Amino acid sequence: MRSPDPTREEWLKALIGDVRRSSGVGYRDLASALRAAIVSGDVSVGAKLPPERELAVLLSMSRTSVVAAYNLLRSEALLVTRQGAGTWVARRPASEPLPRSS
C-alpha cells in the first residue's frame, strides 16, 4: 500500500481533525465533518476524496469506519463512487428550510 499523499490530503485532515478522539461513533463523526466541509464549500463539488484505505491510515481509524461514513454520504447522494476510479463530491446538501414565523 502506498503512503498517503500529504499535499492532496492535508486539507481534509485539517478539516476533520482527529475524529477518533471525538465523542460518539467514529463513522458518524467523520460523515458529519465531511458533510460540514461540503456545505461550507471547503470541499467543492467535484473534488476527489482520498481512497478509503488511505483516509483510514491518515486519520488512524479503521477502514470499516471510513467505508461506513462514505456509504452514509452516498445514501444522501452527496458522494458518488466509481469502483477502481475513486469517490467524488456529487453535490452540496439542500439547505434546511427556514422555520416559519407565526
C-alpha positions as CSV (number, residue, x, y, z in Angstrom):
1,M,0.0,0.0,0.0
2,R,1.4,3.4,-0.9
3,S,1.5,6.1,1.7
4,P,-1.0,9.0,1.6
5,D,0.0,12.0,-0.5
6,P,0.2,14.8,2.1
7,T,-0.3,17.6,-0.5
8,R,-3.6,16.1,-1.6
9,E,-5.0,15.1,1.7
10,E,-3.7,17.6,4.3
11,W,-6.7,19.9,3.6
12,L,-9.0,17.0,4.5
13,K,-7.1,16.1,7.6
14,A,-7.2,19.8,8.8
15,L,-10.9,19.9,8.3
16,I,-11.7,16.7,10.0
17,G,-9.2,16.8,12.8
18,D,-8.8,13.7,14.9
19,V,-12.2,12.2,14.7
20,R,-11.1,9.2,16.8
21,R,-11.0,11.5,19.9
22,S,-14.4,13.0,19.4
23,S,-17.4,11.5,21.2
24,G,-19.9,9.3,19.5
25,V,-19.4,6.8,16.7
26,G,-16.4,7.4,14.6
27,Y,-18.0,6.9,11.2
28,R,-20.8,9.4,12.1
29,D,-18.3,11.9,13.2
30,L,-16.3,11.5,10.0
31,A,-19.5,11.8,7.9
32,S,-20.6,14.9,9.8
33,A,-17.2,16.5,9.3
34,L,-17.2,15.8,5.6
35,R,-20.8,17.0,5.3
36,A,-19.9,20.2,7.1
37,A,-16.9,20.7,4.8
38,I,-19.1,20.2,1.7
39,V,-21.7,22.6,3.0
40,S,-19.2,25.3,3.8
41,G,-17.5,25.0,0.4
42,D,-14.2,23.9,1.9
43,V,-14.5,20.7,-0.2
44,S,-16.0,21.7,-3.5
45,V,-18.4,19.8,-5.7
46,G,-16.4,17.5,-8.0
47,A,-13.5,17.2,-5.5
48,K,-12.0,13.7,-5.4
49,L,-11.8,12.3,-1.9
50,P,-9.0,10.0,-0.7
51,P,-9.4,6.3,-1.2
52,E,-10.9,4.5,1.9
53,R,-7.7,2.8,2.9
54,E,-5.6,5.9,2.6
55,L,-8.1,8.0,4.6
56,A,-8.2,5.4,7.3
57,V,-4.4,5.5,7.6
58,L,-4.4,9.3,7.5
59,L,-6.9,9.5,10.4
60,S,-5.7,6.5,12.3
61,M,-9.1,4.9,12.2
62,S,-10.4,1.6,10.8
63,R,-11.2,1.3,7.1
64,T,-14.6,-0.1,8.2
65,S,-15.4,3.3,9.7
66,V,-14.4,5.2,6.6
67,V,-16.4,2.9,4.4
68,A,-19.4,3.4,6.7
69,A,-19.0,7.2,6.5
70,Y,-18.7,7.2,2.7
71,N,-21.7,4.9,2.5
72,L,-23.8,7.2,4.7
73,L,-22.9,10.2,2.5
74,R,-23.6,8.2,-0.7
75,S,-27.0,7.3,0.7
76,E,-27.6,11.1,1.0
77,A,-26.4,11.5,-2.6
78,L,-23.5,13.7,-1.5
79,L,-20.9,11.4,-2.8
80,V,-20.5,9.3,-5.9
81,T,-18.1,6.3,-6.3
82,R,-16.9,4.5,-9.3
83,Q,-15.2,1.3,-8.4
84,G,-11.5,1.4,-9.3
85,A,-11.7,5.1,-10.1
86,G,-12.5,6.9,-6.8
87,T,-15.0,8.9,-4.8
88,W,-16.1,12.4,-5.6
89,V,-18.3,15.0,-4.1
90,A,-21.5,14.9,-6.1
91,R,-23.4,17.9,-4.8
92,R,-24.0,20.1,-1.8
93,P,-26.8,19.2,0.6
94,A,-30.0,21.0,0.2
95,S,-30.5,23.9,2.6
96,E,-32.6,23.3,5.6
97,P,-36.0,25.1,5.3
98,L,-36.3,28.2,7.4
99,P,-38.8,28.0,10.2
100,R,-42.0,29.9,9.5
101,S,-42.8,32.7,12.0
102,S,-46.3,32.5,13.5
